[in-house]
Amino acid sequence: MHALEGIDISRSFGGFFALRSVNLQIAPGEIRGLIGPNGAGKSTLIDVFSGRASRWSGTVTMFGKDIGKLSIQERRRAGLARSFQRTNIFPDLNVADQLEIAARRAELPNVKEIMAELSLAPFAGYRAADISYGDQRRLDLALALIGRPKVLLLDEPAAGLSIKESIELAHTLKDLAARWKVTVLLVEHDMDVVFSICDRITVLHLGAVLAEGTPAAIRGTPEVIKAYLGSAA
């Protein structure tokens, strides 16, 4: 049984197809990378999976259950969480209060655990606006991890981070996913992050799947190199 599956996912705006019959199957516990040029459909697919997209067709299942008609909140309660390209934090709230608010509806309100895992405990009383951008990105990830979701959708979690911060975040994510048995779909432009932690990679181009395979296989696919890696690597 797949942890997350999209079957024949399409989404169009007028005559423009943002997604064209995309099929994606992710195994439980897998970290799947989703890469491709700007405008390839990556964030649109994440929006479909998370419930933020309208006017799409196809089927979305999580552990065999059709979740396509569930609201964002219902998907969250079912164990599907996501982060955003831009941090989804509240600048004027302190770190601990934000996590406590997020934990109120969680079956597992693991605030202290999350703060320890992501090295946020020293900043518990700090306003989010007063911590570094790297710590804000980790707070955004922490908010998504409250309640130990079964499936985690990450939309460019390393955006704006230094190389050192990106690699540290990547290895923290890989470690947590393994220990907590979280399935991850990762959209990321930082190829060092993608190739270092992903089990498999799906490449989107012009709204369709161009290639799929292990990091080594994707690195050696001529079509992928031409369409994306030649400029991104």
Backbone as numpy.savetxt, mean C-alpha at the origin, in Angstrom:
# Nx Ny Nz CAx CAy CAz Cx Cy Cz
-6.45 -20.07 -1.53 -7.29 -18.88 -1.53 -6.40 -17.63 -1.53
-6.75 -16.66 -2.38 -5.97 -15.44 -2.47 -6.34 -14.48 -1.32
-5.33 -13.79 -0.80 -5.61 -12.79 0.22 -6.37 -11.62 -0.40
-5.96 -11.22 -1.60 -6.63 -10.14 -2.32 -6.63 -10.49 -3.80
-7.78 -10.30 -4.44 -7.87 -10.62 -5.87 -8.74 -9.59 -6.58
-8.24 -9.12 -7.70 -9.02 -8.27 -8.58 -9.22 -9.01 -9.89
-10.45 -9.13 -10.33 -10.78 -9.88 -11.54 -11.41 -8.94 -12.57
-10.75 -8.81 -13.72 -11.28 -8.03 -14.83 -11.64 -6.60 -14.40
-10.73 -5.95 -13.67 -10.99 -4.60 -13.17 -10.79 -3.56 -14.28
-11.82 -2.78 -14.54 -11.75 -1.70 -15.53 -12.34 -0.44 -14.93
-11.76 0.68 -15.34 -12.30 1.97 -14.92 -12.00 2.99 -16.01
-13.03 3.72 -16.42 -12.83 4.68 -17.50 -13.43 6.02 -17.14
-12.89 7.06 -17.76 -13.40 8.43 -17.60 -13.66 8.94 -19.02
-14.93 8.93 -19.41 -15.24 9.27 -20.79 -14.66 8.19 -21.69
-13.83 8.58 -22.64 -13.22 7.60 -23.53 -11.86 7.13 -23.06
-11.40 7.63 -21.89 -10.07 7.26 -21.39 -10.18 6.12 -20.40
-9.43 5.04 -20.65 -9.42 3.89 -19.75 -8.24 4.00 -18.79
-8.54 4.24 -17.51 -7.49 4.26 -16.49 -7.05 2.85 -16.15
-7.98 1.89 -16.24 -7.68 0.47 -16.03 -8.39 -0.34 -17.11
-7.68 -1.31 -17.68 -8.24 -2.13 -18.75 -8.16 -3.61 -18.37
-9.25 -4.16 -17.89 -9.35 -5.61 -17.61 -8.14 -6.12 -16.83
-7.85 -5.48 -15.70 -6.70 -5.88 -14.87 -7.07 -7.06 -13.99
-6.22 -8.06 -13.99 -6.35 -9.22 -13.10 -5.14 -9.27 -12.19
-5.38 -9.39 -10.89 -4.30 -9.40 -9.92 -4.65 -10.34 -8.78
-3.78 -11.28 -8.49 -3.99 -12.23 -7.40 -2.78 -12.19 -6.47
-3.03 -11.94 -5.18 -1.95 -11.83 -4.21 -2.13 -12.90 -3.14
-1.08 -13.67 -2.90 -1.14 -14.76 -1.94 -1.06 -14.23 -0.51
-1.62 -14.96 0.46 -1.52 -14.54 1.86 -0.06 -14.40 2.29
0.23 -13.28 2.97 1.58 -13.05 3.46 2.55 -12.50 2.45
2.11 -12.34 1.21 2.99 -11.85 0.15 3.14 -10.34 0.20
4.31 -9.83 -0.17 4.50 -8.42 -0.44 4.58 -8.27 -1.96
3.56 -7.66 -2.55 3.48 -7.51 -3.99 3.79 -6.05 -4.37
4.74 -5.86 -5.22 5.04 -4.53 -5.73 4.16 -4.21 -6.93
3.72 -2.98 -7.02 2.93 -2.52 -8.17 3.63 -1.28 -8.72
4.25 -1.43 -9.90 5.06 -0.34 -10.45 4.59 0.00 -11.86
5.10 1.11 -12.36 4.78 1.54 -13.72 4.92 3.04 -13.84
4.90 3.56 -15.06 5.05 5.00 -15.27 3.90 5.78 -14.63
4.09 7.08 -14.47 2.99 7.94 -14.01 1.82 7.80 -14.97
0.63 7.67 -14.40 -0.56 7.52 -15.23 -0.84 6.10 -15.67
-0.07 5.13 -15.15 -0.26 3.74 -15.55 -1.51 3.11 -14.95
-2.03 3.70 -13.85 -3.23 3.16 -13.22 -3.01 2.60 -11.82
-1.82 2.81 -11.27 -1.48 2.21 -9.97 -2.37 2.71 -8.84
-2.44 4.03 -8.68 -3.26 4.59 -7.60 -4.74 4.33 -7.85
-5.14 4.31 -9.12 -6.53 4.00 -9.44 -6.90 2.60 -8.99
-5.99 1.65 -9.20 -6.25 0.27 -8.76 -6.32 0.19 -7.23
-5.43 0.92 -6.55 -5.48 0.97 -5.09 -6.82 1.55 -4.62
-7.30 2.57 -5.32 -8.59 3.18 -4.97 -9.73 2.19 -5.14
-9.68 1.38 -6.19 -10.72 0.36 -6.40 -10.69 -0.65 -5.26
-9.52 -1.13 -4.91 -9.41 -2.13 -3.84 -9.87 -1.57 -2.49
-9.57 -0.30 -2.24 -9.86 0.28 -0.92 -11.28 0.82 -0.79
-12.00 0.92 -1.92 -13.37 1.40 -1.87 -13.52 2.88 -2.15
-12.44 3.54 -2.58 -12.48 4.98 -2.83 -12.81 5.32 -4.27
-12.96 4.34 -5.12 -13.25 4.59 -6.54 -14.73 4.37 -6.83
-15.25 5.14 -7.76 -16.61 4.94 -8.25 -16.54 4.60 -9.73
-17.64 4.11 -10.27 -17.75 3.82 -11.71 -16.63 2.89 -12.19
-16.53 1.73 -11.59 -15.58 0.73 -12.06 -16.32 -0.58 -12.25
-15.72 -1.49 -12.98 -16.34 -2.80 -13.20 -15.34 -3.90 -12.87
-15.87 -5.07 -12.58 -15.03 -6.20 -12.23 -15.41 -6.72 -10.85
-14.53 -7.53 -10.27 -14.78 -8.16 -8.98 -13.55 -8.02 -8.09
-13.79 -7.67 -6.83 -12.71 -7.60 -5.84 -13.05 -8.54 -4.69
-12.15 -9.46 -4.38 -12.37 -10.37 -3.26 -11.19 -10.32 -2.30
-11.49 -10.57 -1.04 -10.45 -10.67 -0.01 -10.68 -11.97 0.75
-9.72 -12.88 0.66 -9.82 -14.21 1.25 -11.12 -14.90 0.81
-11.44 -14.74 -0.48 -12.58 -15.42 -1.07 -13.90 -14.71 -0.93
-13.96 -13.62 -0.16 -15.21 -12.89 0.04 -15.26 -11.68 -0.88
-16.39 -11.54 -1.58 -16.58 -10.39 -2.46 -16.76 -9.14 -1.61
-15.84 -8.17 -1.76 -15.92 -6.95 -0.97 -16.21 -5.73 -1.85
-16.52 -5.97 -3.11 -16.68 -4.88 -4.07 -17.76 -3.88 -3.73
-18.77 -4.30 -2.97 -19.86 -3.39 -2.63 -19.75 -2.86 -1.21
-18.70 -3.22 -0.50 -18.53 -2.74 0.87 -18.00 -1.31 0.87
-18.38 -0.55 1.88 -17.88 0.82 2.03 -16.42 0.79 2.50
-15.79 1.96 2.48 -14.41 2.06 2.98 -14.34 1.56 4.41
-15.29 1.98 5.25 -15.28 1.61 6.66 -15.51 0.11 6.83
-16.41 -0.45 6.02 -16.68 -1.89 6.12 -15.46 -2.70 5.70
-14.74 -2.23 4.68 -13.52 -2.92 4.26 -12.45 -2.82 5.35
-12.38 -1.67 6.01 -11.42 -1.51 7.10 -11.73 -2.49 8.23
-13.00 -2.62 8.57 -13.38 -3.54 9.64 -13.13 -4.99 9.23
-13.19 -5.26 7.92 -12.93 -6.62 7.43 -11.44 -6.94 7.40
-10.59 -5.91 7.60 -9.15 -6.16 7.68 -8.34 -5.58 6.54
-8.92 -4.63 5.79 -8.21 -3.99 4.68 -7.87 -2.55 5.06
-6.60 -2.21 5.05 -6.17 -0.85 5.41 -5.28 -0.29 4.31
-5.14 1.05 4.29 -4.29 1.67 3.27 -3.62 2.92 3.82
-2.53 3.29 3.16 -1.90 4.59 3.40 -1.97 5.37 2.10
-1.53 6.64 2.14 -1.71 7.52 0.99 -0.39 8.14 0.55
-0.37 8.62 -0.71 0.81 9.31 -1.23 1.15 10.50 -0.34
0.13 11.25 0.05 0.31 12.34 0.99 -0.15 11.84 2.36
0.61 12.16 3.39 0.29 11.63 4.71 -1.13 11.99 5.12
-1.78 11.03 5.78 -3.17 11.17 6.18 -3.25 11.49 7.68
-2.32 12.32 8.15 -2.23 12.61 9.57 -2.90 13.95 9.88
-3.11 14.19 11.18 -3.68 15.46 11.65 -2.55 16.27 12.29
-2.11 17.35 11.65 -0.93 18.08 12.11 -1.00 18.59 13.54
-2.21 18.95 14.01 -2.33 19.58 15.33 -2.54 18.59 16.46
-2.75 17.32 16.15 -2.89 16.30 17.19 -1.54 15.66 17.47
-1.33 15.27 18.73 -0.06 14.60 19.01 -0.11 13.16 18.53
1.04 12.55 18.48 1.18 11.22 17.89 0.32 10.19 18.62
0.40 10.15 19.94 -0.34 9.15 20.70 -1.84 9.32 20.54
-2.32 10.58 20.58 -3.76 10.82 20.46 -4.29 10.36 19.10
-3.53 10.59 18.04 -3.98 10.15 16.72 -4.15 8.64 16.67
-3.18 7.94 17.23 -3.24 6.48 17.22 -4.36 5.97 18.12
-4.58 6.64 19.26 -5.66 6.24 20.16 -7.02 6.41 19.49
-7.20 7.51 18.76 -8.46 7.74 18.05 -8.68 6.65 17.00
-7.62 6.33 16.25 -7.72 5.29 15.22 -8.02 3.92 15.83
-7.57 3.72 17.08 -7.72 2.41 17.72 -9.09 2.19 18.36
-9.89 3.23 18.47 -11.16 3.11 19.20 -12.10 2.07 18.61
-12.06 1.93 17.28 -12.96 0.97 16.64 -12.24 -0.32 16.25
-10.98 -0.43 16.60 -10.21 -1.62 16.23 -10.44 -2.73 17.25
-10.52 -3.96 16.76 -10.66 -5.10 17.66 -9.39 -5.32 18.47
-8.27 -4.92 17.88 -6.99 -5.03 18.57 -6.37 -3.63 18.65
-6.64 -2.89 19.74 -6.13 -1.52 19.87 -4.67 -1.50 20.30
-3.78 -1.82 19.36 -2.37 -2.08 19.66 -1.50 -0.83 19.53
-1.88 0.24 20.20 -1.18 1.52 20.05 0.25 1.44 20.55
0.45 0.94 21.77 1.81 0.89 22.33 2.71 -0.02 21.49
2.15 -1.12 21.02 2.91 -2.04 20.18 3.35 -1.35 18.89
2.43 -0.64 18.25 2.73 0.05 17.00 3.79 1.13 17.21
3.66 1.90 18.29 4.63 2.97 18.54 6.02 2.39 18.77
6.09 1.26 19.45 7.39 0.63 19.69 7.98 0.08 18.40
7.16 -0.57 17.58 7.63 -1.19 16.35 8.16 -0.15 15.36
7.51 1.02 15.31 7.88 2.05 14.34 8.68 3.19 14.97
9.21 2.94 16.17 10.09 3.91 16.85 9.42 5.26 17.03
8.13 5.25 17.35 7.39 6.50 17.54 7.18 6.84 19.02
7.51 5.92 19.92 7.27 6.15 21.34 7.91 7.45 21.85
9.14 7.80 21.43 9.73 9.05 21.93 8.96 10.30 21.51
8.09 10.18 20.51 7.37 11.34 19.99 5.89 11.31 20.39
5.53 10.46 21.34 4.12 10.26 21.70 3.40 11.57 22.00
4.06 12.49 22.71 3.42 13.74 23.10 3.63 14.88 22.14
4.33 14.64 21.03 4.62 15.69 20.06 3.45 15.87 19.08
3.18 17.13 18.72 2.24 17.36 17.62 2.84 16.79 16.34
1.99 16.26 15.50 2.48 15.67 14.25 3.21 16.70 13.40
2.77 17.96 13.47 3.39 19.01 12.68 4.82 19.30 13.14
5.17 18.88 14.36 6.48 19.21 14.92 7.50 18.09 14.81
7.13 16.96 14.22 8.11 15.88 14.03 8.60 15.90 12.59
9.70 15.22 12.32 10.29 15.26 10.99 9.37 14.61 9.96
9.65 14.90 8.68 8.82 14.31 7.62 8.93 12.78 7.62
10.14 12.26 7.87 10.31 10.81 7.94 9.47 10.20 9.04
9.39 10.87 10.21 8.57 10.38 11.31 7.08 10.52 10.98
6.72 11.55 10.22 5.33 11.69 9.78 4.93 10.53 8.87
5.85 10.10 7.99 5.55 8.96 7.11 5.37 7.70 7.95
6.19 7.55 8.99 6.04 6.37 9.85 4.74 6.43 10.66
4.33 7.64 11.04 3.04 7.79 11.72 1.91 7.41 10.79
1.99 7.79 9.53 0.97 7.43 8.55 0.87 5.91 8.41
2.03 5.25 8.38 2.05 3.79 8.31 1.47 3.19 9.59
1.80 3.79 10.73 1.28 3.32 12.02 -0.24 3.37 12.06
-0.81 4.45 11.53 -2.27 4.58 11.50 -2.91 3.46 10.68
-2.25 3.09 9.59 -2.77 2.00 8.75 -2.63 0.65 9.43
-1.64 0.51 10.31 -1.36 -0.79 10.94 -2.13 -1.00 12.24
-2.85 0.01 12.70 -3.65 -0.15 13.92 -4.64 -1.31 13.73
-4.69 -2.19 14.68 -5.59 -3.34 14.62 -5.04 -4.52 13.85
-3.76 -4.42 13.41 -3.13 -5.50 12.63 -4.01 -5.94 11.45
-4.15 -5.12 10.43 -4.98 -5.49 9.27 -4.44 -6.74 8.59
-5.33 -7.43 7.87 -4.93 -8.63 7.14 -4.26 -8.26 5.82
-4.76 -7.19 5.21 -4.23 -6.73 3.92 -3.94 -5.24 4.02
-2.75 -4.84 3.58 -2.32 -3.45 3.68 -1.97 -2.92 2.30
-2.63 -1.83 1.90 -2.37 -1.18 0.62 -1.54 0.07 0.89
-0.34 0.13 0.32 0.55 1.25 0.57 0.81 2.01 -0.72
0.45 3.29 -0.73 0.62 4.12 -1.92 1.81 5.05 -1.70
2.97 4.65 -2.19 4.22 5.39 -2.10 4.59 5.79 -0.67
4.76 4.82 0.22 5.09 5.14 1.61 6.46 5.79 1.77
7.35 5.63 0.81 8.70 6.21 0.92 8.82 7.55 0.20
7.72 8.09 -0.28 7.77 9.36 -1.02 8.36 10.47 -0.16
9.38 11.13 -0.69 9.99 12.25 0.01 11.03 11.88 1.04
11.27 10.61 1.25 12.26 10.18 2.23 13.65 10.12 1.63
14.65 10.22 2.48 16.03 10.05 2.02 16.26 8.57 1.71
17.37 8.27 1.04 17.69 6.87 0.72 17.77 6.04 1.99
18.44 6.57 2.99 18.59 5.85 4.27 17.24 5.61 4.92
16.38 6.64 4.95 15.05 6.50 5.55 14.20 5.51 4.78
14.31 5.53 3.45 13.52 4.63 2.61 13.88 3.17 2.88
15.17 2.88 2.95 15.62 1.51 3.18 15.22 1.05 4.58
15.35 1.93 5.57 14.96 1.57 6.93 13.47 1.27 7.00
12.66 2.10 6.35 11.21 1.87 6.35 10.88 0.57 5.63
11.56 0.30 4.54 11.30 -0.91 3.76 11.56 -2.16 4.60
12.68 -2.19 5.31 13.01 -3.38 6.10 12.12 -3.51 7.33
11.68 -2.38 7.89 10.70 -2.44 8.98 9.40 -3.05 8.48
8.97 -2.62 7.30 7.74 -3.14 6.71 7.85 -4.63 6.42
8.96 -5.05 5.84 9.15 -6.47 5.52 9.13 -7.33 6.79
9.77 -6.84 7.84 9.82 -7.56 9.10 8.43 -7.67 9.72
7.69 -6.56 9.75 6.35 -6.57 10.32 5.41 -7.48 9.53
5.48 -7.40 8.21 4.61 -8.22 7.36 4.85 -9.71 7.63
6.11 -10.08 7.82 6.43 -11.48 8.08 5.94 -11.92 9.46
6.19 -11.10 10.47 5.83 -11.49 11.84 4.33 -11.42 12.09
3.66 -10.45 11.49 2.23 -10.29 11.71 1.39 -10.95 10.63
2.05 -11.56 9.65 1.35 -12.25 8.55 0.39 -11.30 7.82
0.91 -10.12 7.49 0.13 -9.12 6.75 0.46 -9.23 5.27
-0.55 -9.24 4.44 -0.37 -9.21 2.99 -0.27 -7.75 2.55
0.71 -7.44 1.70 0.96 -6.04 1.33 0.93 -5.87 -0.18
0.21 -4.84 -0.64 0.30 -4.38 -2.02 0.96 -3.01 -1.97
2.15 -2.93 -2.56 3.00 -1.74 -2.42 3.16 -1.01 -3.75
2.65 0.22 -3.82 2.92 1.10 -4.96 4.09 1.99 -4.56
5.15 1.95 -5.35 6.35 2.70 -4.96 7.22 3.00 -6.18
7.75 4.23 -6.23 8.65 4.61 -7.32 10.11 4.33 -6.98
10.40 4.12 -5.70 11.78 3.85 -5.28 12.09 2.38 -5.58
12.83 2.14 -6.65 13.09 0.77 -7.07 13.99 0.01 -6.09
14.81 0.72 -5.32 15.61 0.05 -4.29 14.69 -0.59 -3.26
13.64 0.13 -2.89 12.67 -0.40 -1.94 11.92 -1.59 -2.55
11.41 -1.41 -3.75 10.60 -2.44 -4.40 11.38 -3.75 -4.59
12.58 -3.64 -5.15 13.34 -4.85 -5.46 13.96 -5.50 -4.22
14.04 -4.75 -3.12 14.65 -5.34 -1.92 13.65 -6.08 -1.04
12.35 -5.75 -1.11 11.41 -6.38 -0.17 10.26 -7.13 -0.82
10.00 -6.94 -2.13 8.83 -7.56 -2.75 9.09 -9.01 -3.16
8.09 -9.86 -2.93 8.18 -11.25 -3.36 7.91 -11.37 -4.86
6.93 -10.61 -5.32 6.61 -10.56 -6.74 6.26 -9.12 -7.10
6.33 -8.81 -8.39 6.07 -7.45 -8.86 5.12 -7.52 -10.06
4.13 -6.64 -10.05 3.23 -6.46 -11.19 3.52 -5.11 -11.81
3.65 -5.07 -13.12 3.94 -3.83 -13.83 2.71 -3.41 -14.62
2.24 -2.20 -14.35 1.12 -1.63 -15.12 1.66 -0.65 -16.14
1.02 -0.63 -17.31 1.38 0.33 -18.35 0.11 0.63 -19.14
-0.24 1.91 -19.19 -1.45 2.35 -19.91 -2.69 1.62 -19.43
-2.76 1.39 -18.11 -3.95 0.81 -17.51 -4.06 -0.70 -17.60
-3.05 -1.37 -18.13 -3.10 -2.83 -18.28 -1.85 -3.45 -17.68
-1.94 -4.75 -17.38 -0.78 -5.46 -16.84 0.19 -5.74 -17.97
1.40 -5.20 -17.84 2.44 -5.40 -18.84 3.27 -6.64 -18.55
3.53 -6.90 -17.25 4.35 -8.05 -16.86 4.12 -8.34 -15.38
4.45 -9.56 -15.00 4.34 -9.96 -13.60 5.35 -11.06 -13.33
6.02 -11.00 -12.18 6.98 -12.04 -11.85 7.84 -11.66 -10.66
8.87 -12.45 -10.42 9.80 -12.17 -9.35 10.60 -10.90 -9.68
11.21 -10.29 -8.67 12.05 -9.12 -8.96 13.11 -9.40 -10.02
13.75 -10.56 -9.95 14.79 -10.89 -10.92 14.22 -10.99 -12.33
13.04 -11.60 -12.44 12.42 -11.74 -13.76 12.01 -10.39 -14.33
11.46 -9.53 -13.47 11.03 -8.21 -13.93 12.21 -7.37 -14.38
13.31 -7.45 -13.66 14.51 -6.70 -14.03 14.99 -7.06 -15.43
14.75 -8.32 -15.84 15.26 -8.78 -17.12 14.25 -8.80 -18.25
13.06 -8.21 -18.03 12.02 -8.22 -19.06 12.19 -7.00 -19.97
12.50 -7.21 -21.24 12.77 -6.08 -22.16 11.64 -5.06 -22.23
10.38 -5.55 -22.24 9.25 -4.63 -22.34 9.17 -3.71 -21.12
9.51 -4.26 -19.94 9.48 -3.46 -18.71 10.62 -2.44 -18.71
11.78 -2.87 -19.15 12.93 -1.96 -19.21 12.61 -0.80 -20.15
11.99 -1.10 -21.29 11.67 -0.07 -22.26 10.59 0.88 -21.74
9.56 0.32 -21.10 8.41 1.12 -20.68 8.66 1.88 -19.39
9.53 1.34 -18.51 9.65 1.95 -17.19 11.04 1.94 -16.59
11.64 0.77 -16.49 12.88 0.68 -15.72 14.03 1.45 -16.34
13.98 1.63 -17.64 15.07 2.37 -18.28 15.23 3.76 -17.74
14.09 4.38 -17.35 14.14 5.73 -16.81 14.06 5.75 -15.29
13.50 4.68 -14.71 13.30 4.67 -13.26 14.47 4.07 -12.51
15.20 3.16 -13.14 16.27 2.47 -12.44 17.44 3.41 -12.18
